[in-house]
């Protein structure tokens, strides 16, 4: 499993290393004590991941703002994961806060695969079909008791954040073109259907592929119900332009939903870019890629 550990340091971020995580495992899960443990390097921003033995991974929040996502994931994964067409993380143990580490943490089963690389996909059309099948399957889950998704809200709630970020990007991106694309997305009718489940963060870092096919989806910290258009972001964050139509048709997205999905992808990229421009190059590069893809499509 390829996963996330922060490059940008928060003021209240806890330093984690193999020694500390090994002590936590030994104290709380002695049956796994002494198994090989190594840190997984990545460009993510919320959690640190350590591979434990051959079949487990330890996931720990790096700062207090990541804690709620850990507990949220542990609550909803057992209800949502079964029956989906790609594997989901299997919780094996929930670590408790203590003197050595102040927040809940978790142990999951290891999932083989690697993150897809936008622009270098082995089977782009088949991956588009796989992603669409996953989105459809998740949408069919009973949403009657689901929590409002972090990104299940109207797109307009992002407006002030995007414009603040765009002001910081003057001279670095084509701000006029971005503003035009954003305003076009905002003109799309809001979602008025029943709440539907959405993962909320189907970016390359949360997808695993094997042989070019989608094999697993990880990080359910943003899962919730609301407008499902946010789960279309893979069209611009992962897939090349030539297979977006395949994905769109397979999902069954109409004009308004497609426009909102593109707006979500744009807003996520623009808001992240000034924050991570200097401190997290992979995230910044991905944001620039998404912006370029959307501007090429909306020009």
C-alpha positions as CSV (number, residue, x, y, z in Angstrom):
1,X,0.0,0.0,0.0
2,X,1.3,3.4,-0.9
3,X,0.1,5.9,1.6
4,X,0.6,9.4,3.1
5,X,3.0,11.0,5.5
6,X,3.4,14.7,5.8
7,X,6.2,16.7,4.3
8,X,4.9,20.1,5.5
9,X,5.3,20.4,9.3
10,X,2.4,21.7,11.4
11,X,3.4,23.6,14.6
12,X,1.6,20.9,16.6
13,X,2.8,18.0,14.5
14,X,4.2,15.0,16.4
15,X,7.4,13.5,15.2
16,X,7.1,9.8,14.5
17,X,9.8,7.2,13.9
18,X,10.2,3.5,13.8
19,X,11.4,3.3,17.4
20,X,8.2,5.1,18.7
21,X,5.8,3.1,16.5
22,X,7.5,-0.1,17.5
23,X,7.0,0.6,21.2
24,X,3.3,1.4,20.5
25,X,2.8,-1.9,18.7
26,X,4.6,-3.8,21.4
27,X,2.6,-2.2,24.2
28,X,-0.8,-2.4,22.6
29,X,-0.5,-5.4,20.2
30,X,2.1,-7.7,21.7
31,X,1.2,-10.5,19.3
32,X,2.8,-8.4,16.6
33,X,5.9,-7.3,18.6
34,X,9.2,-7.8,16.9
35,X,7.9,-7.9,13.4
36,X,9.8,-5.9,10.8
37,X,8.7,-2.3,10.8
38,X,9.6,0.4,8.2
39,X,8.3,3.8,7.4
40,X,6.6,4.4,4.0
41,X,7.7,7.5,2.2
42,X,5.1,9.6,0.4
43,X,3.9,13.1,-0.4
44,X,0.7,13.2,1.6
45,X,-0.3,15.6,4.3
46,X,-2.2,14.0,7.1
47,X,-0.9,10.7,8.3
48,X,2.3,8.7,8.8
49,X,2.3,5.1,7.6
50,X,4.6,2.2,8.7
51,X,4.6,-1.2,7.1
52,X,4.4,-3.9,9.8
53,X,5.6,-7.4,8.8
54,X,4.5,-8.5,5.4
55,X,0.7,-8.1,5.8
56,X,0.0,-5.1,7.9
57,X,0.3,-1.3,7.9
58,X,0.2,1.1,10.9
59,X,-1.5,4.5,10.3
60,X,-1.0,7.4,12.7
61,X,-2.3,11.0,12.5
62,X,0.5,13.5,12.4
63,X,-1.4,16.4,14.0
64,X,-4.7,16.9,15.8
65,X,-6.7,18.0,12.8
66,X,-6.2,14.5,11.3
67,X,-7.6,12.7,14.2
68,X,-11.3,13.0,13.4
69,X,-10.7,11.5,9.9
70,X,-9.0,8.4,11.5
71,X,-12.0,7.7,13.8
72,X,-14.5,8.5,11.0
73,X,-12.8,6.0,8.8
74,X,-12.8,3.3,11.4
75,X,-16.5,3.8,12.0
76,X,-17.7,3.7,8.4
77,X,-15.2,1.4,6.6
78,X,-16.8,-1.8,7.9
79,X,-20.2,-0.7,6.6
80,X,-19.0,0.6,3.2
81,X,-16.1,-1.6,2.2
82,X,-17.9,-5.0,1.7
83,X,-19.3,-5.4,-1.8
84,X,-17.3,-2.6,-3.5
85,X,-15.5,-3.6,-6.7
86,X,-12.1,-2.7,-5.4
87,X,-10.5,-3.6,-2.1
88,X,-10.8,-1.3,1.0
89,X,-8.4,-1.2,4.0
90,X,-9.3,-3.8,6.5
91,X,-9.0,-2.6,10.1
92,X,-7.1,-5.1,12.2
93,X,-6.7,-3.1,15.4
94,X,-7.4,0.3,16.9
95,X,-4.6,1.8,19.0
96,X,-5.5,3.9,22.0
97,X,-4.0,7.3,23.0
98,X,-1.4,7.2,25.7
99,X,1.6,8.9,27.1
100,X,3.8,8.1,24.1
101,X,1.3,9.1,21.5
102,X,-1.7,11.4,22.3
103,X,-4.3,10.3,19.6
104,X,-6.0,7.2,18.3
105,X,-4.2,5.2,15.6
106,X,-4.9,2.1,13.7
107,X,-3.5,-1.1,12.1
108,X,-4.8,-2.3,8.8
109,X,-4.2,-5.2,6.5
110,X,-1.7,-4.6,3.8
111,X,-3.0,-3.9,0.3
112,X,-0.7,-4.6,-2.7
113,X,-0.5,-2.2,-5.6
114,X,0.9,1.2,-6.5
115,X,-0.5,4.6,-7.0
116,X,-1.4,5.4,-10.7
117,X,0.8,8.0,-12.3
118,X,-1.2,10.6,-14.3
119,X,0.2,10.7,-17.8
120,X,1.7,7.2,-17.5
121,X,-1.2,4.9,-17.1
122,X,-0.9,1.3,-18.3
123,X,-4.6,0.8,-19.2
124,X,-6.2,4.2,-19.1
125,X,-9.5,3.2,-20.7
126,X,-9.9,0.2,-18.4
127,X,-9.0,2.2,-15.4
128,X,-11.6,4.8,-16.4
129,X,-14.2,2.0,-16.5
130,X,-13.0,0.6,-13.1
131,X,-13.2,4.0,-11.5
132,X,-16.7,4.5,-12.8
133,X,-17.8,1.1,-11.6
134,X,-16.4,1.9,-8.1
135,X,-18.3,5.3,-8.0
136,X,-21.5,3.7,-9.1
137,X,-21.2,0.9,-6.5
138,X,-20.5,3.3,-3.7
139,X,-23.5,5.4,-4.7
140,X,-25.7,2.4,-4.4
141,X,-24.9,2.0,-0.7
142,X,-27.7,2.9,1.7
143,X,-27.1,6.5,2.6
144,X,-30.1,7.0,4.9
145,X,-27.9,7.1,8.1
146,X,-24.8,8.5,6.5
147,X,-23.0,11.7,7.8
148,X,-22.7,14.8,5.6
149,X,-19.6,14.4,3.5
150,X,-16.7,16.8,4.0
151,X,-17.0,17.6,0.3
152,X,-20.7,16.8,-0.1
153,X,-21.7,20.4,0.2
154,X,-22.6,22.9,-2.5
155,X,-19.6,24.0,-4.6
156,X,-20.2,27.6,-3.8
157,X,-19.0,27.0,-0.2
158,X,-15.5,26.9,-1.7
159,X,-15.7,30.3,-3.4
160,X,-14.0,32.5,-0.8
161,X,-11.2,29.9,-0.3
162,X,-10.5,29.6,-4.0
163,X,-10.4,33.3,-4.6
164,X,-8.0,33.8,-1.7
165,X,-5.7,31.1,-3.0
166,X,-6.0,32.5,-6.5
167,X,-4.8,36.0,-5.3
168,X,-1.7,34.3,-3.9
169,X,-1.0,32.7,-7.3
170,X,-0.9,35.8,-9.4
171,X,2.0,35.6,-11.8
172,X,2.3,31.8,-11.3
173,X,-0.8,30.6,-13.1
174,X,-3.2,32.1,-15.5
175,X,-5.5,33.5,-12.9
176,X,-8.0,35.0,-15.3
177,X,-8.5,31.7,-17.1
178,X,-8.8,29.9,-13.7
179,X,-11.4,32.4,-12.5
180,X,-13.4,32.0,-15.7
181,X,-13.4,28.2,-15.4
182,X,-14.4,28.5,-11.8
183,X,-17.3,30.9,-12.5
184,X,-18.5,28.5,-15.2
185,X,-18.6,25.7,-12.6
186,X,-20.4,27.9,-10.1
187,X,-23.2,28.5,-12.7
188,X,-24.0,24.8,-12.8
189,X,-27.3,24.0,-11.0
190,X,-26.8,22.7,-7.4
191,X,-27.5,19.1,-6.6
192,X,-31.1,18.6,-5.5
193,X,-31.3,14.8,-5.4
194,X,-31.2,12.5,-2.3
195,X,-27.9,12.3,-0.4
196,X,-25.6,9.8,-2.0
197,X,-22.3,8.3,-0.7
198,X,-19.1,9.7,-2.0
199,X,-15.5,8.8,-1.1
200,X,-14.6,12.5,-1.4
201,X,-10.9,12.2,-2.3
202,X,-10.5,9.9,-5.3
203,X,-7.1,11.2,-6.2
204,X,-4.1,9.2,-7.4
205,X,-2.6,9.0,-3.9
206,X,-5.7,7.2,-2.6
207,X,-5.9,4.7,-5.5
208,X,-4.0,1.5,-6.0
209,X,-3.6,-0.2,-9.3
210,X,-2.3,-3.7,-10.3
211,X,-1.6,-4.4,-13.9
212,X,-3.1,-1.0,-14.8
213,X,-6.5,-2.0,-13.2
214,X,-8.0,-0.5,-10.0
215,X,-7.2,-2.9,-7.2
216,X,-8.0,-0.8,-4.1
217,X,-9.2,2.5,-2.8
218,X,-7.7,3.8,0.5
219,X,-8.2,6.7,3.0
220,X,-11.9,7.0,3.8
221,X,-11.4,10.0,6.1
222,X,-13.6,12.2,3.9
223,X,-16.3,9.7,3.0
224,X,-19.9,10.9,3.5
225,X,-23.2,11.6,1.8
226,X,-24.4,14.6,-0.2
227,X,-23.7,15.8,-3.7
228,X,-21.8,12.8,-5.3
229,X,-20.2,15.0,-8.0
230,X,-17.0,15.3,-6.0
231,X,-16.2,11.7,-6.9
232,X,-15.8,12.8,-10.5
233,X,-12.5,14.5,-9.7
234,X,-10.5,11.5,-10.9
235,X,-11.4,12.5,-14.4
236,X,-9.0,15.4,-14.2
237,X,-6.7,14.3,-11.3
238,X,-5.9,10.8,-12.7
239,X,-7.3,10.2,-16.2
240,X,-6.1,11.6,-19.5
241,X,-8.4,13.7,-21.7
242,X,-9.0,10.9,-24.2
243,X,-10.7,8.6,-21.8
244,X,-12.7,11.1,-19.7
245,X,-15.7,10.5,-22.0
246,X,-15.5,6.8,-21.2
247,X,-15.5,7.6,-17.4
248,X,-18.3,10.1,-17.8
249,X,-20.6,7.8,-19.8
250,X,-20.0,4.9,-17.5
251,X,-20.8,7.0,-14.4
252,X,-23.8,8.5,-16.1
253,X,-23.0,12.1,-15.3
254,X,-25.1,14.8,-16.8
255,X,-24.0,18.3,-17.7
256,X,-24.6,19.9,-14.3
257,X,-22.9,17.0,-12.4
258,X,-19.9,17.0,-14.7
259,X,-19.5,20.8,-14.3
260,X,-19.7,20.5,-10.5
261,X,-17.2,17.7,-10.6
262,X,-14.8,19.7,-12.7
263,X,-15.3,22.6,-10.3
264,X,-14.4,20.4,-7.3
265,X,-11.2,19.2,-9.0
266,X,-10.3,22.8,-9.8
267,X,-11.0,24.1,-6.4
268,X,-9.0,21.4,-4.6
269,X,-6.0,22.0,-6.9
270,X,-6.1,25.8,-6.7
271,X,-6.5,25.9,-2.9
272,X,-3.7,23.4,-2.3
273,X,-1.2,25.0,-4.7
274,X,-0.1,28.1,-2.8
275,X,0.0,26.2,0.5
276,X,2.3,23.5,-0.9
277,X,4.2,25.3,-3.6
278,X,7.5,25.3,-1.7
279,X,7.0,22.7,1.0
280,X,5.5,19.7,-0.8
281,X,6.6,19.5,-4.5
282,X,4.6,16.4,-5.5
283,X,1.3,17.8,-4.2
284,X,2.1,21.2,-6.0
285,X,3.0,19.4,-9.2
286,X,-0.2,17.4,-9.1
287,X,-2.2,20.6,-8.5
288,X,-0.5,22.3,-11.5
289,X,-1.3,19.2,-13.6
290,X,-5.0,19.3,-12.7
291,X,-5.3,23.1,-13.4
292,X,-3.6,22.6,-16.8
293,X,-5.9,19.8,-17.7
294,X,-9.0,21.8,-16.8
295,X,-7.9,24.9,-18.6
296,X,-7.2,22.9,-21.7
297,X,-10.7,21.5,-21.5
298,X,-12.5,24.8,-20.8
299,X,-10.5,27.1,-23.1
